[in-house]
Amino acid sequence: MSDDLLPDTDGQDGKTEVPTPFSFKLMIVLTVIYLGWRLIEGIVWLVQRLT
């Protein structure tokens, strides 16, 4: 019995590397930069509130 939705493996381990799109990498980098900046702003705000 075979399932039509599953790909044939032909003896391979089923590990096919799909390259990551540049736009996805760019989105991750920009998100990390943004969250880092917001963390710095939060620390500065907290220090100002405590002093």
RAGI-V949599 format. One record per backbone hydrogen bond with DSSP energy under -1.0 kcal/mol. NH is the residue of the N-H (numbers start at 1). CO is the residue of the C=O. If there is no record, write none. Layout:
BEGIN
<<NH | CO> <NH | CO>>
END
This chain:
BEGIN
<<12 | 9> <16 | 14> <25 | 21> <26 | 22> <27 | 23> <28 | 24> <29 | 25> <30 | 26> <31 | 27> <32 | 28> <33 | 29> <34 | 30> <35 | 31> <36 | 32> <37 | 33> <38 | 34> <39 | 35> <40 | 36> <41 | 37> <42 | 38> <43 | 39> <44 | 40> <45 | 41> <46 | 42> <47 | 43> <48 | 44> <49 | 45> <50 | 46> <51 | 47>>
END
